[in-house]
Amino acid sequence: MHDPKLQSWTYDEVSAVPLTRRLEDHLLAAVRKLTSHLGVDDVCDAILVGVSGVFAATASWIQLHDAGTNVLRTCAYRGPGADAFADIQIPLPSTTIAGMTFERREFMFVADVRNEGRWANRDAVQTSGIRSVLTVPLIAGEVPVGVLGIYAADLGPGDPPSEIHIKRLELFAAQAAIGVTNARLYEASQRDREKLRALLRERRQLRYEVTELRKVVGADGSFGSIVGESAELTRVLEEVEQVASSDVTVLLLGETGTGKELIARALHERSRRASRPFVPVNCAALPDTLIESELFGHERGAFTGAVARKPGRFELADRGTLFLDEVGDLPLPAQAKLLRVLQDGRVQRVGGIQPVPVNVRIVAATNHDLLSDVNDKKFRDDLYYRLNVFPIRLAPLRERACDIPLLTQHCVVRFSERIGRRTPPIERGAVEKLAEYHWPGNIRELQNVVERAVILAGAGPITAEHVRLDERPIGGGEDTYVPVASGRARRSKEVHTLADIERDAIVQALRSARGRISGPRGAAALLNLKPTTLHAKMKKLGIHRDDAFKI
């Protein structure tokens, strides 16, 4: 243990003590060697060489602190017996000599290691041939970085280190700590630089892969996940090819579940804007009070809850494509503001003063008869003509029955991969049953039916028994339209409006779901609609959940 009377000296006090020319030369050479290395291991080796020359250390070792694990770990050792400290790891806090030196930030002198048991590797140290040990903390600024230990032959029970000996060692240790810290910073910067190089290489590789994938997608006859060979689908894809390269506004018309968003993405990916954002917006899911904020953005403080500026969907889609799904469900005030943006090419954020220019291609979609809505004053005629520049009609699945086998196989493969199961074969009876169905929910309903069949089939083939079709009446009445397995539709003797049929279907679905809208057994799932879309339709038709329980 060290003499408590020994106090820490300043640099000026130590340097005032005369040095021999030989000792001074050794110290200068050691510091120069110490500062000439960049790696931590090389710096540690230089420290040990220095204490050997300057302080006549027979054996020496360094244990550095790992801040991540809070462990002292031996990084270098030199001289006979120093291997007793090899591969040592000391979790902190610790009552070992090295641990106390590090935590107390003061030197410790052990006159005879055989009478001291506070070693991480006690047996090895006591039999190493080392007689005495002097440990000094390595401190850079105010931060301890490790411990330096030495054994010098001229130190022992009767020859403790002198004050000047300790102070010179402390000064050397301070320089050594700075060298270790600089080396660690250098190695950290090298690792960061290598990570950056790896990220740049990965980015170049990803850019190359994206470019190649775009080439594949852009190849003739390749439309990604759009599957089918029917004349109706071929017509749609030809129209997509014709209009994709221009910035003409496209209006996609078709029933729910016919893949309007998939066609919109195909338009974007084959356009000159393919490298820019594709931003889809479900207009039916936007609350009336937030439509303007969602589409055009808002400034901080524009309304309660606007804690920061938020760009709208138009700004997010700048120089790209904005897909307005269910555009027929927008209320009239929102239609007027949308028309102004389409005419001027600028958006006005809620609470903003300056208009923001935007360059956006519009692809809109609806399952409404917009011309009928225009006649009924539910949709603005000027907005209709602005959107209806290049209409594309998507045929319902019942009009492209020849695509059902291909779509079925595609869905089976994709769902099997998703759940990590081998793709099962499909028996002919299952395909025939699917082909005969009327598919009121179109491709979305087909996906659900196929996924359920894959789960029911387990490890075996998909049979007709695994194909569970919903053949109940949609409208709940005896004379209303019924999807049946034969694919033939019974129609009511009395003509009803589409709104009446839609209202009856929703009420019947709510009744079957006991008023529940969301969830696997909710009314939205029964109708193959998104819950947000069903909410919008209910609001438009004036339907409440209580209507399901009225007789």
C-alpha positions in Angstrom: 0.0 0.0 0.0 1.2 3.5 -0.7 2.4 6.0 2.0 -0.6 8.3 2.8 1.9 11.2 3.4 2.7 11.2 -0.4 0.7 14.0 -2.1 0.2 14.7 -5.8 2.9 17.1 -7.2 2.5 19.6 -10.0 4.4 19.4 -13.2 6.6 22.4 -12.3 7.6 20.8 -8.9 8.6 17.5 -10.5 10.5 19.1 -13.4 12.4 21.2 -10.9 14.1 18.1 -9.6 17.4 17.5 -11.4 17.4 14.6 -13.8 20.4 12.7 -15.1 21.1 13.2 -18.8 20.5 9.4 -19.4 17.1 9.5 -17.6 16.0 12.7 -19.4 17.0 11.2 -22.8 15.0 8.0 -22.0 11.9 10.0 -21.0 12.0 12.2 -24.1 12.5 9.1 -26.4 9.6 7.3 -24.7 7.2 10.3 -25.1 8.2 10.7 -28.8 7.6 7.0 -29.4 4.4 7.1 -27.5 3.0 10.0 -29.7 4.1 8.5 -33.0 1.6 5.7 -33.0 -2.0 5.8 -33.9 -3.4 2.4 -32.9 -4.2 1.5 -29.3 -2.1 -1.7 -29.3 0.9 0.2 -30.6 0.5 2.9 -28.1 0.3 0.4 -25.2 3.5 -1.3 -26.5 5.2 2.0 -26.6 4.1 2.8 -23.0 5.6 -0.5 -21.8 8.9 0.1 -23.7 9.0 3.5 -22.1 8.6 2.4 -18.5 11.2 -0.3 -19.1 13.8 2.2 -20.3 12.9 5.2 -18.1 12.0 3.4 -14.8 14.0 0.2 -15.2 10.8 -1.9 -15.0 11.5 -5.6 -15.2 7.9 -6.4 -15.9 4.9 -4.2 -16.8 1.3 -4.4 -18.0 -1.6 -2.2 -19.0 -5.3 -2.7 -18.3 -7.7 -0.4 -20.1 -11.3 0.4 -19.2 -14.1 -0.7 -21.6 -16.9 1.9 -20.9 -19.4 -0.3 -22.8 -19.1 -3.2 -20.4 -17.5 -1.4 -17.5 -14.6 -3.8 -17.3 -10.9 -3.5 -16.9 -9.2 -5.6 -19.6 -5.5 -6.4 -20.1 -4.4 -5.0 -23.5 -0.6 -5.5 -23.2 2.1 -6.9 -21.0 5.9 -7.1 -21.1 8.7 -8.8 -19.2 9.2 -12.0 -17.1 6.2 -12.8 -14.9 3.9 -10.2 -16.6 2.0 -13.0 -18.3 0.3 -13.5 -15.0 -1.8 -10.5 -15.9 -2.6 -11.8 -19.5 -6.3 -12.2 -20.5 -7.5 -10.6 -17.3 -11.0 -9.0 -17.2 -12.1 -7.2 -14.0 -15.7 -6.2 -13.7 -16.1 -2.9 -11.9 -16.6 -2.0 -9.1 -13.8 -4.3 -7.8 -11.8 -4.7 -4.6 -8.7 -5.9 -6.6 -5.5 -3.8 -6.6 -6.1 -2.8 -10.2 -9.8 -2.0 -9.6 -9.1 0.1 -6.5 -6.3 2.0 -8.4 -8.7 2.8 -11.2 -11.7 3.8 -9.0 -9.7 5.8 -6.4 -7.5 7.4 -9.1 -4.4 7.0 -7.0 -1.3 4.8 -7.1 -0.9 1.6 -4.9 2.3 -0.1 -3.9 2.4 -3.8 -2.9 5.7 -4.5 -1.3 5.3 -8.3 -1.4 2.7 -9.9 -3.8 2.8 -13.2 -1.8 1.3 -11.4 1.2 -1.5 -9.8 -0.9 -4.5 -11.7 -2.1 -6.4 -8.9 -3.9 -5.5 -10.0 -7.4 -7.9 -11.0 -10.3 -5.6 -14.0 -10.9 -4.1 -14.5 -7.4 -2.3 -17.9 -7.8 -0.7 -16.8 -11.1 0.5 -13.5 -9.7 1.9 -15.0 -6.4 3.9 -17.7 -8.3 5.0 -15.4 -11.2 8.4 -14.4 -9.7 7.3 -10.8 -9.4 8.2 -9.5 -5.9 6.5 -6.1 -5.7 3.9 -4.2 -7.7 3.4 -0.5 -8.3 0.1 0.5 -10.0 -0.7 3.9 -11.3 -4.1 5.1 -12.8 -4.0 6.4 -16.5 -6.1 9.6 -16.4 -6.8 11.8 -19.5 -8.1 15.1 -18.2 -10.6 14.1 -15.6 -11.5 10.7 -17.1 -9.7 7.5 -16.0 -8.9 5.2 -19.0 -7.0 2.4 -17.4 -4.2 1.2 -15.0 -0.4 0.9 -15.5 1.4 -1.7 -13.4 5.1 -2.2 -13.1 7.6 -4.4 -11.2 11.1 -2.9 -10.8 13.9 -5.0 -9.3 15.0 -2.1 -7.1 11.6 -1.9 -5.4 10.7 -4.2 -2.5 9.7 -4.5 1.2 12.7 -2.5 2.3 12.9 -0.2 -0.8 9.5 1.5 -1.4 9.2 4.0 -4.2 10.3 7.5 -3.5 8.2 10.5 -3.8 10.0 11.7 -6.9 9.9 8.2 -8.4 6.1 8.1 -8.1 5.6 11.7 -9.4 7.7 11.0 -12.5 5.7 7.8 -13.1 2.5 9.8 -12.7 3.6 12.4 -15.2 4.5 9.6 -17.7 1.2 7.9 -17.0 -0.7 11.2 -17.8 1.1 11.4 -21.1 0.4 7.7 -21.7 -3.4 8.2 -21.0 -3.5 11.0 -23.6 -1.9 8.7 -26.1 -4.4 5.9 -25.4 -7.3 8.4 -25.7 -6.1 9.7 -29.0 -5.5 6.2 -30.3 -9.0 5.2 -29.3 -10.5 8.3 -31.0 -8.4 7.5 -34.1 -9.6 3.8 -34.2 -13.2 4.9 -33.7 -12.9 7.3 -36.6 -11.5 4.6 -38.7 -14.3 2.3 -37.8 -16.9 5.0 -38.6 -15.1 5.7 -41.9 -15.3 2.0 -42.8 -19.0 1.9 -41.8 -19.6 4.9 -44.1 -17.7 3.2 -46.9 -19.8 0.1 -46.4 -23.0 2.1 -46.4 -21.9 3.9 -49.6 -21.2 0.5 -51.2 -24.5 -0.8 -50.1 -26.2 2.3 -51.4 -24.6 1.9 -54.8 -25.6 -1.8 -54.8 -29.2 -1.0 -53.9 -29.3 1.8 -56.5 -28.0 -0.7 -59.1 -30.6 -3.3 -58.0 -33.4 -0.8 -58.1 -32.3 0.2 -61.6 -32.3 -3.4 -62.7 -35.7 -4.0 -61.2 -37.1 -1.0 -63.0 -35.8 -2.4 -66.2 -37.5 -5.7 -65.5 -40.7 -4.0 -64.6 -40.5 -1.9 -67.7 -40.0 -4.8 -70.0 -42.7 -5.6 -72.5 -45.6 -7.5 -71.0 -44.4 -7.1 -67.4 -46.8 -5.5 -65.0 -45.5 -6.7 -61.6 -48.3 -8.2 -59.5 -51.0 -7.5 -62.2 -52.0 -11.1 -63.2 -54.3 -12.2 -66.0 -54.6 -12.8 -69.7 -58.2 -11.8 -70.3 -59.2 -9.4 -73.1 -60.5 -6.9 -70.5 -57.2 -6.8 -68.6 -55.2 -6.6 -71.8 -57.2 -3.6 -72.9 -56.5 -1.9 -69.5 -52.8 -2.6 -69.7 -52.6 -1.2 -73.3 -54.3 2.0 -72.1 -51.8 2.2 -69.2 -49.0 1.9 -71.7 -50.5 4.7 -73.9 -51.0 7.2 -71.1 -48.2 6.4 -68.7 -45.5 8.5 -70.3 -47.6 11.7 -70.3 -48.7 13.8 -67.3 -52.4 13.5 -68.3 -54.8 13.1 -65.4 -56.2 9.6 -65.3 -59.6 8.5 -63.8 -59.9 4.8 -62.9 -63.4 3.5 -62.8 -64.4 0.2 -61.3 -66.0 -1.6 -58.5 -64.5 -2.1 -55.1 -61.7 -4.6 -55.0 -60.8 -4.5 -58.8 -57.2 -3.4 -58.2 -57.5 0.3 -58.9 -54.5 1.2 -56.7 -52.4 -1.5 -58.4 -53.1 0.0 -61.8 -52.3 3.5 -60.4 -48.9 2.3 -59.2 -48.3 0.7 -62.7 -49.0 4.1 -64.2 -46.6 5.8 -61.9 -43.8 3.2 -62.3 -44.0 3.4 -66.1 -44.0 7.2 -66.1 -41.2 9.8 -66.1 -42.0 10.3 -62.5 -41.1 6.8 -61.4 -38.1 7.9 -59.3 -40.3 10.3 -57.4 -43.0 9.6 -54.7 -46.2 7.8 -55.2 -48.6 9.1 -52.5 -52.0 7.3 -52.1 -54.9 9.0 -50.3 -58.1 7.3 -49.4 -60.5 10.2 -49.7 -63.4 8.2 -48.0 -61.3 7.7 -44.9 -60.5 11.4 -44.4 -62.7 13.0 -41.7 -64.5 16.1 -43.0 -62.7 18.4 -40.5 -59.2 17.2 -41.5 -59.6 16.9 -45.3 -58.0 20.3 -46.0 -55.2 19.7 -43.6 -54.4 16.3 -44.9 -54.4 17.2 -48.5 -52.9 20.7 -48.4 -51.0 20.8 -45.0 -51.2 23.3 -42.2 -49.0 25.8 -40.4 -48.1 25.6 -36.7 -50.9 27.0 -34.6 -53.5 26.9 -37.4 -55.8 25.0 -35.1 -55.9 23.2 -31.8 -53.4 20.4 -32.0 -51.3 21.9 -34.8 -48.0 22.0 -32.8 -45.8 22.0 -35.9 -45.9 22.8 -39.6 -47.1 19.7 -41.5 -46.9 19.3 -45.3 -50.0 18.0 -47.0 -50.2 15.0 -49.4 -49.8 17.3 -52.4 -46.5 18.6 -51.1 -45.3 15.1 -50.3 -46.2 14.0 -53.9 -44.3 17.0 -55.5 -42.8 15.9 -58.8 -44.4 12.5 -58.3 -47.9 11.0 -58.5 -50.9 11.6 -56.1 -53.5 8.8 -56.1 -56.9 10.0 -55.0 -58.8 6.9 -54.2 -62.6 7.0 -53.7 -62.5 10.6 -54.9 -66.3 10.5 -55.3 -66.7 10.5 -51.5 -65.2 13.9 -51.1 -67.7 16.5 -49.8 -68.5 19.5 -52.0 -66.4 22.1 -50.1 -63.3 19.9 -50.4 -64.1 19.3 -54.1 -64.0 23.1 -54.7 -60.6 23.4 -53.0 -59.2 20.4 -54.9 -60.3 22.0 -58.2 -58.5 25.2 -57.3 -55.3 23.3 -56.7 -55.6 21.4 -60.0 -56.2 24.6 -61.9 -53.4 26.8 -60.2 -50.8 24.1 -59.4 -50.4 25.7 -55.9 -51.7 24.7 -52.4 -52.5 27.0 -49.5 -51.7 25.4 -46.2 -54.3 25.8 -43.5 -53.3 29.0 -41.6 -50.7 29.8 -44.2 -50.2 33.1 -46.1 -48.0 32.2 -49.1 -49.2 29.6 -51.6 -46.8 26.7 -52.2 -46.3 25.6 -55.8 -46.6 21.8 -56.5 -45.9 19.7 -59.6 -48.1 16.7 -59.2 -49.7 14.2 -61.6 -53.2 13.2 -60.5 -54.5 9.6 -60.8 -58.1 9.4 -59.3 -60.3 6.4 -58.7 -63.9 5.8 -57.8 -66.5 3.1 -57.7 -69.3 5.8 -58.1 -71.1 6.7 -61.3 -69.7 10.2 -61.2 -71.8 11.5 -64.1 -74.9 10.4 -62.2 -73.5 12.2 -59.1 -73.0 15.3 -61.2 -76.6 15.2 -62.3 -77.7 14.8 -58.7 -75.5 17.7 -57.6 -73.4 15.5 -55.4 -70.2 16.0 -57.5 -69.0 19.2 -59.1 -69.2 19.1 -62.9 -66.1 21.2 -63.4 -64.1 18.9 -61.2 -65.5 15.9 -63.0 -64.3 17.2 -66.4 -61.0 18.1 -64.9 -60.5 14.5 -63.7 -62.1 12.7 -66.6 -59.4 13.5 -69.1 -58.4 9.8 -69.7 -60.8 7.4 -68.1 -59.9 3.7 -67.7 -62.6 1.2 -66.8 -61.5 -1.8 -64.8 -63.7 -4.8 -65.4 -65.1 -6.7 -62.4 -63.8 -10.2 -61.8 -67.0 -11.8 -63.0 -66.3 -10.3 -66.5 -62.8 -11.8 -66.6 -63.5 -15.3 -65.3 -60.7 -16.8 -67.4 -58.2 -14.9 -65.2 -59.5 -16.7 -62.0 -57.2 -19.8 -62.3 -54.1 -17.5 -62.7 -55.1 -15.2 -59.9 -55.8 -18.2 -57.7 -52.4 -19.7 -58.3 -50.8 -16.3 -57.7 -52.6 -15.8 -54.4 -51.7 -19.3 -53.2 -48.0 -18.8 -53.9 -47.9 -15.4 -52.2 -49.8 -16.5 -49.1 -47.8 -19.7 -48.8 -44.6 -17.8 -48.9 -45.9 -15.3 -46.3 -46.7 -18.0 -43.8 -43.6 -20.1 -44.6 -45.4 -23.1 -46.0 -44.8 -25.1 -49.1 -47.1 -24.1 -52.0 -50.0 -26.7 -52.1 -51.4 -28.0 -55.3 -54.9 -26.9 -56.3 -57.4 -29.6 -57.4 -59.6 -29.0 -60.4 -62.8 -29.0 -58.4 -61.6 -26.1 -56.3 -60.7 -24.0 -59.4 -64.1 -24.8 -61.0 -65.9 -23.7 -57.8 -64.0 -20.5 -57.8 -64.6 -19.8 -61.5 -68.4 -20.3 -61.1 -68.7 -17.8 -58.2 -70.0 -14.3 -59.0 -67.3 -12.4 -56.8 -69.2 -9.3 -55.6 -66.0 -8.4 -53.7 -63.9 -8.9 -56.8 -60.1 -9.7 -56.4 -60.0 -8.6 -52.7 -62.7 -11.2 -51.9 -60.8 -13.8 -54.0 -57.7 -13.1 -52.0 -59.5 -13.7 -48.7 -61.1 -16.9 -49.9 -57.8 -18.3 -51.2 -55.9 -17.4 -48.0 -58.6 -19.2 -46.0 -58.4 -22.2 -48.3 -54.6 -22.4 -47.9 -55.0 -22.4 -44.1 -57.7 -25.1 -44.2 -55.8 -27.3 -46.5 -52.9 -27.6 -44.2 -50.1 -29.8 -45.7 -52.5 -31.3 -48.3 -53.9 -30.1 -51.6 -56.6 -27.4 -51.8 -59.9 -29.1 -52.6 -63.4 -27.8 -53.3 -64.3 -28.4 -49.6 -61.6 -25.8 -48.6 -63.2 -23.1 -50.8 -65.7 -21.4 -48.5 -67.9 -18.9 -50.4 -70.4 -16.5 -48.9 -73.6 -17.2 -50.8 -76.0 -15.3 -48.6 -78.2 -12.5 -50.0 -76.4 -9.2 -49.9 -79.6 -7.1 -49.5 -81.3 -9.4 -47.0 -84.5 -9.7 -49.0 -85.9 -12.6 -51.0 -86.0 -10.7 -54.2 -82.8 -8.8 -54.0 -79.6 -9.6 -55.8 -77.9 -12.9 -54.7 -74.4 -14.2 -55.6 -74.8 -17.9 -56.1 -72.3 -20.7 -56.9 -73.6 -21.1 -60.4 -72.7 -17.5 -61.1 -76.3 -16.6 -62.1 -77.9 -13.6 -60.5 -81.5 -13.4 -59.4 -82.8 -9.9 -59.8 -85.7 -8.3 -58.0 -89.0 -8.1 -59.7 -89.1 -4.5 -58.6 -86.4 -2.1 -59.8 -84.4 -0.5 -56.9 -81.9 2.3 -57.0 -78.2 1.4 -56.4 -78.4 3.5 -53.2 -81.3 1.4 -51.9 -79.5 -1.8 -52.6 -76.3 -0.5 -51.0 -78.2 0.6 -48.0 -80.0 -2.7 -47.6 -76.6 -4.6 -47.9 -75.0 -2.5 -45.2 -77.9 -2.8 -42.8 -78.0 -6.6 -43.4 -74.2 -6.8 -42.8 -74.5 -4.8 -39.6 -77.4 -7.1 -38.4 -75.3 -10.2 -39.1 -72.3 -8.6 -37.3 -74.5 -7.5 -34.4 -73.6 -3.9 -35.0 -69.8 -4.5 -35.1 -68.0 -2.7 -38.0 -64.4 -3.6 -37.7 -62.7 -7.0 -37.0 -62.7 -10.3 -38.8 -66.4 -10.8 -38.2 -67.4 -7.2 -38.5 -69.7 -5.7 -41.2 -66.8 -4.3 -43.2 -65.3 -7.8 -43.5 -68.6 -9.2 -44.6 -68.9 -6.6 -47.3 -65.3 -6.9 -48.3 -64.7 -3.2 -47.5 -62.2 -1.3 -45.4 -63.8 -0.1 -42.1 -63.0 3.5 -43.0 -64.8 3.1 -46.4 -67.8 1.5 -44.7 -67.9 4.4 -42.2 -67.9 6.9 -45.1 -70.7 5.0 -46.9 -72.8 4.8 -43.7 -72.4 8.6 -43.2 -73.3 9.3 -46.8 -76.4 7.1 -46.7 -77.5 8.2 -43.3 -77.1 4.7 -41.7 -76.6 4.3 -38.0 -75.6 1.1 -36.1 -79.0 1.1 -34.4 -80.7 0.6 -37.9 -79.4 -3.0 -37.8 -81.6 -3.8 -34.8 -84.8 -2.2 -36.2 -87.5 -4.5 -37.6 
